[in-house]
Amino acid sequence: MTEKSRDEFLLEELLEILACPRCKGDVEYDRVRNALVCQNCRVYYEVIDGIPNMVPEEAKPLERWSEA
């Protein structure tokens, strides 16, 4: 098991208060892709330098997940 980075720890703490900006639903952190995922909207938000980019217009469809 790998040790979590400080950024990952802080991001997981933020998940308790973060919500999808489109539907206001829960988001999940995907450690492999370093992204927040909204299953309701079928989109993901990239995390860049430990900061989630949750601008609705920059969300990427989960269908394009494999292209990333």
VOKOLTOR-673199 format. One record per residue: residue number from 0; residue in one letter; x, y, z of N, C-alpha, C, O, CB in turn. Coordinates in nm, 2 decimals. Glycine has a CB too. Layout:
BEGIN
- NUM | A | X | Y | Z | X | Y | Z | X | Y | Z | X | Y | Z | X | Y | Z
...
END
This chain:
BEGIN
- 0 | M | 0.08 | -0.12 | 0.00 | 0.00 | 0.00 | 0.00 | 0.09 | 0.12 | 0.00 | 0.19 | 0.13 | 0.07 | -0.10 | 0.00 | 0.12
- 1 | T | 0.05 | 0.22 | -0.08 | 0.13 | 0.34 | -0.09 | 0.08 | 0.45 | 0.01 | -0.04 | 0.45 | 0.04 | 0.13 | 0.40 | -0.23
- 2 | E | 0.17 | 0.53 | 0.05 | 0.14 | 0.64 | 0.14 | 0.07 | 0.75 | 0.06 | 0.11 | 0.79 | -0.05 | 0.26 | 0.69 | 0.22
- 3 | K | -0.03 | 0.81 | 0.12 | -0.10 | 0.92 | 0.05 | -0.02 | 1.05 | 0.06 | 0.04 | 1.08 | 0.16 | -0.24 | 0.94 | 0.12
- 4 | S | -0.02 | 1.12 | -0.04 | 0.05 | 1.25 | -0.04 | -0.04 | 1.35 | 0.04 | -0.16 | 1.33 | 0.07 | 0.07 | 1.31 | -0.19
- 5 | R | 0.02 | 1.46 | 0.08 | -0.05 | 1.57 | 0.15 | -0.17 | 1.62 | 0.07 | -0.27 | 1.64 | 0.12 | 0.05 | 1.68 | 0.19
- 6 | D | -0.15 | 1.64 | -0.06 | -0.26 | 1.68 | -0.15 | -0.37 | 1.59 | -0.15 | -0.49 | 1.63 | -0.15 | -0.20 | 1.71 | -0.29
- 7 | E | -0.34 | 1.46 | -0.16 | -0.45 | 1.36 | -0.16 | -0.53 | 1.36 | -0.03 | -0.65 | 1.35 | -0.03 | -0.39 | 1.22 | -0.19
- 8 | F | -0.46 | 1.37 | 0.08 | -0.52 | 1.37 | 0.21 | -0.61 | 1.49 | 0.22 | -0.73 | 1.48 | 0.26 | -0.42 | 1.38 | 0.32
- 9 | L | -0.57 | 1.61 | 0.18 | -0.65 | 1.73 | 0.19 | -0.77 | 1.72 | 0.09 | -0.88 | 1.76 | 0.13 | -0.57 | 1.85 | 0.15
- 10 | L | -0.75 | 1.66 | -0.03 | -0.86 | 1.65 | -0.12 | -0.97 | 1.56 | -0.06 | -1.08 | 1.58 | -0.08 | -0.81 | 1.59 | -0.25
- 11 | E | -0.93 | 1.45 | 0.00 | -1.02 | 1.35 | 0.06 | -1.10 | 1.42 | 0.17 | -1.22 | 1.40 | 0.19 | -0.95 | 1.23 | 0.11
- 12 | E | -1.04 | 1.51 | 0.25 | -1.10 | 1.59 | 0.35 | -1.21 | 1.68 | 0.28 | -1.32 | 1.70 | 0.34 | -1.00 | 1.67 | 0.43
- 13 | L | -1.17 | 1.74 | 0.17 | -1.26 | 1.83 | 0.10 | -1.38 | 1.76 | 0.04 | -1.49 | 1.82 | 0.02 | -1.19 | 1.90 | -0.01
- 14 | L | -1.37 | 1.63 | 0.02 | -1.48 | 1.56 | -0.04 | -1.61 | 1.57 | 0.04 | -1.72 | 1.55 | -0.01 | -1.45 | 1.42 | -0.07
- 15 | E | -1.59 | 1.59 | 0.17 | -1.71 | 1.60 | 0.26 | -1.79 | 1.72 | 0.23 | -1.91 | 1.72 | 0.26 | -1.66 | 1.60 | 0.41
- 16 | I | -1.73 | 1.82 | 0.17 | -1.80 | 1.95 | 0.15 | -1.82 | 1.98 | 0.00 | -1.90 | 2.07 | -0.04 | -1.73 | 2.06 | 0.22
- 17 | L | -1.74 | 1.92 | -0.09 | -1.75 | 1.94 | -0.23 | -1.87 | 1.88 | -0.29 | -1.91 | 1.77 | -0.25 | -1.62 | 1.90 | -0.30
- 18 | A | -1.92 | 1.94 | -0.39 | -2.04 | 1.89 | -0.47 | -2.02 | 1.92 | -0.61 | -1.95 | 2.01 | -0.65 | -2.17 | 1.94 | -0.41
- 19 | C | -2.08 | 1.84 | -0.70 | -2.07 | 1.86 | -0.84 | -2.14 | 2.00 | -0.87 | -2.25 | 2.02 | -0.82 | -2.15 | 1.75 | -0.92
- 20 | P | -2.07 | 2.09 | -0.94 | -2.13 | 2.22 | -0.97 | -2.25 | 2.21 | -1.06 | -2.33 | 2.31 | -1.07 | -2.03 | 2.31 | -1.03
- 21 | R | -2.27 | 2.10 | -1.13 | -2.38 | 2.09 | -1.22 | -2.51 | 2.04 | -1.15 | -2.61 | 2.11 | -1.16 | -2.35 | 1.99 | -1.34
- 22 | C | -2.50 | 1.93 | -1.08 | -2.62 | 1.87 | -1.02 | -2.62 | 1.88 | -0.87 | -2.72 | 1.85 | -0.80 | -2.63 | 1.73 | -1.06
- 23 | K | -2.51 | 1.93 | -0.81 | -2.50 | 1.95 | -0.66 | -2.49 | 1.81 | -0.59 | -2.51 | 1.80 | -0.47 | -2.62 | 2.03 | -0.60
- 24 | G | -2.47 | 1.71 | -0.67 | -2.45 | 1.57 | -0.61 | -2.31 | 1.55 | -0.56 | -2.22 | 1.63 | -0.57 | -2.49 | 1.47 | -0.71
- 25 | D | -2.29 | 1.43 | -0.50 | -2.16 | 1.39 | -0.45 | -2.06 | 1.36 | -0.56 | -2.10 | 1.32 | -0.67 | -2.18 | 1.26 | -0.36
- 26 | V | -1.94 | 1.39 | -0.53 | -1.83 | 1.35 | -0.62 | -1.74 | 1.26 | -0.55 | -1.73 | 1.26 | -0.43 | -1.75 | 1.48 | -0.67
- 27 | E | -1.67 | 1.17 | -0.63 | -1.58 | 1.07 | -0.57 | -1.44 | 1.10 | -0.63 | -1.42 | 1.15 | -0.74 | -1.62 | 0.93 | -0.60
- 28 | Y | -1.34 | 1.08 | -0.55 | -1.20 | 1.10 | -0.59 | -1.15 | 0.97 | -0.66 | -1.15 | 0.86 | -0.59 | -1.11 | 1.14 | -0.48
- 29 | D | -1.10 | 0.98 | -0.78 | -1.04 | 0.86 | -0.84 | -0.89 | 0.89 | -0.84 | -0.83 | 0.97 | -0.91 | -1.09 | 0.85 | -0.99
- 30 | R | -0.82 | 0.81 | -0.76 | -0.68 | 0.83 | -0.74 | -0.59 | 0.80 | -0.86 | -0.49 | 0.86 | -0.89 | -0.63 | 0.74 | -0.62
- 31 | V | -0.63 | 0.70 | -0.94 | -0.56 | 0.66 | -1.06 | -0.56 | 0.77 | -1.16 | -0.45 | 0.80 | -1.22 | -0.62 | 0.53 | -1.12
- 32 | R | -0.67 | 0.83 | -1.18 | -0.68 | 0.94 | -1.28 | -0.66 | 1.08 | -1.22 | -0.65 | 1.18 | -1.30 | -0.81 | 0.93 | -1.35
- 33 | N | -0.65 | 1.09 | -1.09 | -0.64 | 1.21 | -1.02 | -0.75 | 1.31 | -1.07 | -0.72 | 1.42 | -1.12 | -0.50 | 1.27 | -1.05
- 34 | A | -0.87 | 1.27 | -1.04 | -0.99 | 1.34 | -1.09 | -1.10 | 1.32 | -0.99 | -1.11 | 1.22 | -0.92 | -1.03 | 1.30 | -1.23
- 35 | L | -1.19 | 1.42 | -0.99 | -1.32 | 1.40 | -0.91 | -1.42 | 1.36 | -1.01 | -1.44 | 1.42 | -1.12 | -1.36 | 1.53 | -0.84
- 36 | V | -1.50 | 1.26 | -0.98 | -1.60 | 1.20 | -1.07 | -1.74 | 1.22 | -1.01 | -1.77 | 1.20 | -0.89 | -1.57 | 1.05 | -1.09
- 37 | C | -1.83 | 1.27 | -1.10 | -1.97 | 1.28 | -1.07 | -2.04 | 1.17 | -1.15 | -2.06 | 1.18 | -1.27 | -2.03 | 1.42 | -1.10
- 38 | Q | -2.09 | 1.07 | -1.08 | -2.16 | 0.96 | -1.15 | -2.30 | 1.00 | -1.20 | -2.34 | 0.95 | -1.31 | -2.18 | 0.84 | -1.06
- 39 | N | -2.36 | 1.10 | -1.13 | -2.49 | 1.15 | -1.18 | -2.49 | 1.22 | -1.32 | -2.57 | 1.19 | -1.40 | -2.55 | 1.25 | -1.08
- 40 | C | -2.39 | 1.30 | -1.33 | -2.37 | 1.38 | -1.46 | -2.28 | 1.30 | -1.56 | -2.27 | 1.34 | -1.68 | -2.31 | 1.51 | -1.43
- 41 | R | -2.22 | 1.19 | -1.51 | -2.13 | 1.12 | -1.60 | -2.01 | 1.20 | -1.65 | -1.98 | 1.20 | -1.77 | -2.21 | 1.05 | -1.72
- 42 | V | -1.95 | 1.28 | -1.56 | -1.84 | 1.37 | -1.60 | -1.73 | 1.35 | -1.49 | -1.75 | 1.31 | -1.38 | -1.88 | 1.52 | -1.61
- 43 | Y | -1.61 | 1.40 | -1.53 | -1.50 | 1.41 | -1.43 | -1.44 | 1.54 | -1.44 | -1.43 | 1.61 | -1.54 | -1.40 | 1.29 | -1.45
- 44 | Y | -1.38 | 1.58 | -1.32 | -1.31 | 1.71 | -1.31 | -1.17 | 1.68 | -1.27 | -1.14 | 1.61 | -1.18 | -1.38 | 1.80 | -1.20
- 45 | E | -1.07 | 1.73 | -1.35 | -0.93 | 1.71 | -1.33 | -0.88 | 1.78 | -1.20 | -0.93 | 1.89 | -1.17 | -0.85 | 1.75 | -1.45
- 46 | V | -0.79 | 1.72 | -1.13 | -0.72 | 1.78 | -1.02 | -0.58 | 1.82 | -1.07 | -0.50 | 1.73 | -1.10 | -0.72 | 1.68 | -0.89
- 47 | I | -0.55 | 1.95 | -1.06 | -0.43 | 2.00 | -1.11 | -0.35 | 2.06 | -1.00 | -0.40 | 2.16 | -0.93 | -0.45 | 2.10 | -1.23
- 48 | D | -0.23 | 2.01 | -0.97 | -0.15 | 2.06 | -0.86 | -0.23 | 2.06 | -0.73 | -0.21 | 2.15 | -0.65 | -0.10 | 2.20 | -0.89
- 49 | G | -0.31 | 1.96 | -0.71 | -0.38 | 1.94 | -0.58 | -0.51 | 2.02 | -0.57 | -0.57 | 2.02 | -0.47 | -0.29 | 1.98 | -0.47
- 50 | I | -0.54 | 2.09 | -0.68 | -0.66 | 2.18 | -0.68 | -0.76 | 2.13 | -0.78 | -0.73 | 2.11 | -0.90 | -0.62 | 2.33 | -0.72
- 51 | P | -0.88 | 2.09 | -0.73 | -0.99 | 2.04 | -0.83 | -1.03 | 2.15 | -0.92 | -1.07 | 2.26 | -0.87 | -1.11 | 1.98 | -0.75
- 52 | N | -1.03 | 2.13 | -1.05 | -1.09 | 2.22 | -1.15 | -1.23 | 2.19 | -1.17 | -1.27 | 2.11 | -1.25 | -1.00 | 2.22 | -1.28
- 53 | M | -1.32 | 2.25 | -1.09 | -1.46 | 2.22 | -1.10 | -1.54 | 2.32 | -1.18 | -1.66 | 2.35 | -1.14 | -1.52 | 2.21 | -0.96
- 54 | V | -1.48 | 2.38 | -1.28 | -1.55 | 2.47 | -1.37 | -1.64 | 2.38 | -1.45 | -1.59 | 2.30 | -1.53 | -1.45 | 2.56 | -1.45
- 55 | P | -1.77 | 2.40 | -1.45 | -1.86 | 2.31 | -1.52 | -1.83 | 2.30 | -1.67 | -1.84 | 2.19 | -1.73 | -2.00 | 2.36 | -1.51
- 56 | E | -1.79 | 2.41 | -1.74 | -1.76 | 2.41 | -1.88 | -1.63 | 2.32 | -1.91 | -1.61 | 2.29 | -2.02 | -1.74 | 2.55 | -1.93
- 57 | E | -1.55 | 2.30 | -1.81 | -1.43 | 2.22 | -1.83 | -1.44 | 2.08 | -1.79 | -1.34 | 2.00 | -1.79 | -1.31 | 2.29 | -1.76
- 58 | A | -1.56 | 2.04 | -1.74 | -1.58 | 1.90 | -1.71 | -1.57 | 1.81 | -1.83 | -1.60 | 1.85 | -1.94 | -1.72 | 1.88 | -1.64
- 59 | K | -1.52 | 1.69 | -1.82 | -1.50 | 1.60 | -1.93 | -1.59 | 1.48 | -1.91 | -1.61 | 1.43 | -1.80 | -1.35 | 1.55 | -1.94
- 60 | P | -1.66 | 1.44 | -2.02 | -1.75 | 1.32 | -2.01 | -1.67 | 1.19 | -1.98 | -1.56 | 1.17 | -2.02 | -1.82 | 1.30 | -2.15
- 61 | L | -1.73 | 1.11 | -1.90 | -1.67 | 0.98 | -1.86 | -1.65 | 0.90 | -1.98 | -1.56 | 0.81 | -1.98 | -1.76 | 0.91 | -1.76
- 62 | E | -1.73 | 0.91 | -2.09 | -1.71 | 0.84 | -2.21 | -1.57 | 0.86 | -2.27 | -1.51 | 0.78 | -2.34 | -1.82 | 0.87 | -2.31
- 63 | R | -1.51 | 0.98 | -2.24 | -1.38 | 1.02 | -2.30 | -1.27 | 0.98 | -2.20 | -1.15 | 1.00 | -2.22 | -1.37 | 1.17 | -2.33
- 64 | W | -1.31 | 0.92 | -2.09 | -1.21 | 0.88 | -1.98 | -1.09 | 0.80 | -2.04 | -0.98 | 0.83 | -2.00 | -1.28 | 0.80 | -1.87
- 65 | S | -1.12 | 0.71 | -2.12 | -1.01 | 0.62 | -2.18 | -0.91 | 0.70 | -2.27 | -0.80 | 0.66 | -2.29 | -1.06 | 0.51 | -2.25
- 66 | E | -0.96 | 0.82 | -2.32 | -0.87 | 0.90 | -2.41 | -0.78 | 0.98 | -2.33 | -0.67 | 1.03 | -2.39 | -0.96 | 0.98 | -2.50
- 67 | A | -0.81 | 1.01 | -2.20 | -0.72 | 1.10 | -2.12 | -0.59 | 1.03 | -2.09 | -0.51 | 1.10 | -2.02 | -0.79 | 1.13 | -1.99
END
